[in-house]
């Protein structure tokens, strides 16, 4: 670890101690801090604010690629990060948005810490304020802003006049903060809608869409909803997008999985709703072809992990961690099985705040063998034994492992032929896997 990385680790660790709760949804603390910083959130380029349960990061990745193909300068704010905190704050550069440098990150974090003056504030709130500082001080055309949790009381929801808002598919997650039903959760997510700012809505269940429509009516936000004002589908190995203006025939997106059709379509609908930039078909094609979003249904290329896996086996990685993600992930695995049959083995690590039982429900009759792991450096994760007990209770053949190396070796012992291994359950685990893939099992 370099000296600058050590200093960043120290200040981020201090931020963790500024509030007794990891999550405490409120806008009061961040508004206080932003005022002390000179209200940088009021000096941002055009903001596109994205909420939802699943697909937020993918939609932002597509939109970034499309806008950059059109010559636009784009800042990006997403969370959590996979490997380094810098990934959360991407600044517009000559060749596209890039993670903020250690020097610039330390600068905005230090200024945010000084302005906060030791007052209680959550980690996400103070780092969001630091991101707004960085975005306000570097020229760009757009800020692509992902909510952290929910919408109505999320720290990102201090933006009063976004250019556009968007809501990706909504399902059950974070019930202790957002509510027990998708309708209640939809009300929280729809809290980002603002008067006069169009909202692009991905395909939703009828009850969820009804909640969003009611909120849009109350605040006078125009809706551009999937299944009404636009549609997207796969046809003959192509992506077809259709709205009230035209039908556009495009290549399939680079990211894997049928659910990416909807994510790409949402990004296209956002891009086509912008009135201050011209997006043509070539920009859409380039965006779908160049999009990059690691750790989302990614097949890992040959590397250190394969040395421990069964010979000639595939290793797939996805950071999905809630039932909605498990549903689309299991469908993607079933589609792969239809094309190239192989036994599916699961390596799973999850945070203890997640519904592991419901997550695993979607893999019933699809998975041959499960190995459970604890997520390194995450004290609030399930232990491998706890997850294994849940899997066995669901009727799966499952074993706990002490490490990823141990998990892959257990897969090798169980497999008689090449298998398809899916490592999933957490973005934190996905980041750990990408580190191991780059640096080896000693990382």
N, C-alpha and C positions, 0 to 999 in steps of 0.2 A: 504494500500500500504506500502510495506516495504521500508526501507531507500535505499536499492540498487535499487529497482524499481523506486523510486522517482528520484534518481540520473540519471538512464537511461532515464527516461522521460525528464528530464531537458536537457541532451545532445542531445537527438533526436529532441527536440523542437528547440534547437540552430541550428541544421543542417537544419531545415526547413527555417531558415532565411538567409542562406548563399547565396541564389540565388533568384532573384525576380520572377522567373518562376518555377513552379512545374516541368515542363517538358521542356527541352531545349537540343535536341539531338545533341551530339557532342562527340568526343573522346579526344579532346585537354585537357580538364580540368582533366579528370581522368588519362590520361597519365602523366600529370605534377605531380599529387599527388602520383601516383604509383612510379614514379622515386624518389620522395622525401622519400618514404617509403622503398626504396631499391628494387623496382620491384618484389614484392612477387608473382605476377601473372606468373612470369617466373620460379618459383620454385614449381609449383603445381604438384600433381599426374596427371595421365592421365585424361584429361578433355573430357567429352561428353557434347557438347553444343547444346541446344534444343531451337528452335524458332517455331513460328506458332501462329495462332489466338486462337484456342481452343484445349484443350487436353494436353497442355504442362505439367501441373502439374500431370495429371493422368499418362502420359507416364513415367515421372520421378519417380512417386510412384511405378509403376510396375517394372521399371528397377532397382530401389533401392532394392525392395524385391527379385528380381531374383538374383542380384549380391550378396546380403547378404546371400541368401540361398546357394550360391556357395562359401561361406567363405570369400568374399571380404569385405574390409573395405571401406566405402563410405562416402564422404562429400556431402552435398546437399545444393544448394542455389536456393530458390524459392521466389516469391513475387506475390501479397502482402501477409501479414500474416492474419490469421483469428482472433486471440485473443491477442497474444503477439508478439512483434517484434522478439524475440529470435527464433520463428518458422522459420524465413527466412534463418537462418544459422544453419544447422544441422551438427554436427561433429561426425565422426566415433567413436564408443564406443565398449565396449566388447560385448554388446548384440544388436548392430546395431546403426545407426545414431540417435543422440538425439539433441534437441535444445541446442544451446550454453548456458552455465551458465551465470548468471548475472555478475559474477566476470570476466569471460573471455570476455564477450561482452563489458563490461565497459573498459577493458584494450585495446582492439583493436579500439574501438570508440575514446577513449582518444588519442591514438597514431595517429590515422587518423586526428583528429581535430588539434593536435599540428603540424603535418606535413603540413596540408593545410594552416595554419597560416592566417586564415581569408579570404582567396581568394574566389572569387565567385565559387560555385560548387553546383550542385543539390543534393538533399537529396539522390536520388538513387545512384548517382555517388560516394559520399563519403562513403555510407554504403556498396556499392559493394567493394570498396577498402578495407574497414575494414574486409569484409568477406574473401577476398583473403589473408589478413594477417593471419587470423585465420586458413585458410586451409593450408597455406604454413608451418605453425609451428606445425602442428599435423599430424603424419603419417597416410596415407591412400593409397588405391590402385586407387581410382577413385574420381573425382569431377563431380557431375551431376549439370550442370549449366544452369539455365533457363534464357532466355532473359527477360528484363523488358518490353520493348516496341520496336517493330520492330526487328532490327537485325543489319543492316549496321552501324548505328551510336549509337547503344545501348552500354551502359557502359560495358557490359560483353564482347563486341566484341574486346577487347584488347588481347584476347588469340590468339596467332599467329599460334600455331600448335596443335589444338585439336586432340585427338585420333579419334573421330568421331564427326560428326554433325548430327542433325536430324531436320526435318521440319514437324510439325503436320498440321492438316487441316487448310487451310487459308480461311478466309471469311472477310466480311467488319467489320472494327472496327478502332477506332482512325484515322478517315479519315482526320482530321485537321493536323495530323502529318505524316501519312503514304501514303495518296493518296486516291482518290475517287473510284478506281476500284480494283478488286482482282488481276488483272495483275500487277498494279503498286505496290500494297501492297506486292505481291509475290517477286518483285524485292528487296524491302527493307528487307524482311525476308531472302532471299537468300544471303544477304550480309554476313552471317556467314560462307558461304562455303569457304574452304581454300584448297590450292593446296596440293594434295596427301592425304587429309583426306576424307575418304568415307562419304557420306551423305545418311542417310536413310530417305526416303520420304513417308509420309502417303498418302492415297488415296486423290487425288486432281482433281478438274475440269481440262479439257484438256488445257485451256488457262493458268491456273496457272502452271501446270506441264511444259508447254513449256517454260515459263520464267525461271523456276528452271533449266531445262535442258540446256538452253542457258548459264546461269551463271556458271553451272558446267563445260561446255565446255570451257568457257573463262578462268577459274582458274585452270582447270585440276583436278577437284574433281570427283572421281568415284561416280556414283549414284546407289543406291539400292532402287528402287521405287516400291511401292505397285502397283499391277496389271501388273508388268513387271518381276522383279526379285523375288518377293514374293507375297503371297496372304494370307488372313485370312478370315474365315467365320464361322458361326454357323451351325452345322449339328447334328440333333438328340440330342439336348441338350448338345452338346460338342463344344469346340472351336477347329477348325482345322487350323493349320498353315502349309503352304507349300512354299518351296523355291526350288532352283535348286539342293539341296542335298537330301531332304527327305520330307515326310509328317508326321507331328506330331499331334497326337490326344490328347487333353488336356481338363481338366474340364473348365467350364465357369468361368470367373473371378468373384471375390468377389464383385466388384463394380457394381452397378445397371445401367441398360440402354444398349440398343443395340449398342450405339456408343462406349461402352467400349470394344467391340470386336476389333474395329479398333485401339483403344489406346493400348490395350494389344498386338495386333499384331505388332504394331510399336516398342514397347519395346522388344518383342521377336526378331524382325529383328535386332535391335541394339545389343542385347546380343549375337546373333549368328554371328554377323559381327566382334566381338572382337577377335583379334588373340593372345592376351596375357592372356586369361583366358579360362578355359574349362567349358562350360555350357552344362549340360545334361538335359534330360527330367525331371528328378526329381527336378532340380532347377527351371525349368519353372513352374512345378506344384505347388511347394511350394510358388513361387512368386505370382502366380494368386490367391492362397488361402489366403495368409497372407497380401496382399496389403492393405494399409490403407490410405485414402485420404478424411478427413472429409469435410462436407459441399458440397459434389458433389452427387446429387441425393440420398440423405441419408434419410431413413425413421427414424424419431426420435422415440426412445423408450419411453415408458410411463414416463412422468415427469411433471414438474410444468406447462408447456404450455398446456398440455391436460386438465387441470382443467378448462380452459376458453373456450376450443373448444367444438363443439357439441359432445354429448355423443357417444363413440365408433368410433369416427372419426380417420382417419389417418392424420398425419402431416409429410409432406415431405419438405426437405430443399435442395436448390441448389443455388450456387453463380453465375450462368450464368447471363451475363449482355450485350450480344450483339446478333444480329440476328442469327448468326451461332449457338450459344448456345441455343437460343430459339427454333430453328428448331429441334435439337436433343432432347431437353427437352420436347417439345410438343409431339413429336413422342413417347417418353417414357411414357408420361401420357396417350396417346391414347392406347398404348399397355396394360397398366394397366387396362384401361377402358374395353378393350376387354376381359381380364381375369376375372376381378372383377368389374362389373359396379357400379359406384358411381358418384354422381355429383362432379365436380371439382371446387373448390373455389381457387382463387389466392390472396395471400397477396404479394404486390409488393412494393419495394423501390429501387430507382435507382439514380445514379449520373447524374447530369444535362448534363454532357458531352456525355451521351449515347442516342441512338436513341430509345426512349421508344415506339414511335408509331410503328416502324418497328418490335421491339421486340414483341409487343402485337399482331401483325398481325398473328403470328404463332399459336395463341390460339383461333382464330376465330372458332366458332361452336364447341368448346371444353370446354370452361369455362362457368359456370353458373353465377358466381358472382365474382367481384373483389373488394378487399379492398386495398387502397393505404396508405402507411406510409412514413414518412420522416426517413432517416437513422440517428440515434443518433450520435452526435459529428462529423457530416460531413456537414460543411457549404455549400459545393458545390453540395449537393444532391437536387433533386426535393423536393418541399414541397408536402405534401399529397394532397393538393388541386390542385396543378399543374398536378400531375400524374393522379388524378381522372378526371380532365378535358380532358386529352388526352384519357383516357380509354373510357369515355362517348362519345367523338367525334368519336371513332372507333365503337360505337354501343353497348358497353358492359354495363351491369348493374353494377354500381360501386359506392362506397362510400369512403370518406376519413376517416382516423382514426388518433387519437392523439398519439397512442402507439400500441405496439404489443398486449398488454392486451385488449385494446379497439378493435383492429382489430379482435381478436379471438372472442370477445363477439358479435361483429356485425355478424360474421359467425354463431354463435350459434342462434342469432335471426332470421337469414335468413333460416337456415337449418330446414327441416322437418324430415329428417332421417340422419343417419351417412353419412358424406361426406369425400372427399379426399381434404385436404388443401395443396397447394404448396406455400411455402414462397420462393421468388426468386427475382432476379434483381441485386444483388450486393454481392460480397464477403465480403464487410464491413458489410452488413446486416446479412450475414450468420454467421460471427463471433459474432455479437451481439446476435443472436438467440442461438448459442451454449453456450454463457455466461448465458443467461436467463435459458436455459435448465438445466445447472449445478447448478446455484445459486438461481434460482427463479426470479420472476418478479420484485423484488426489485433491481436486479443487474444493 
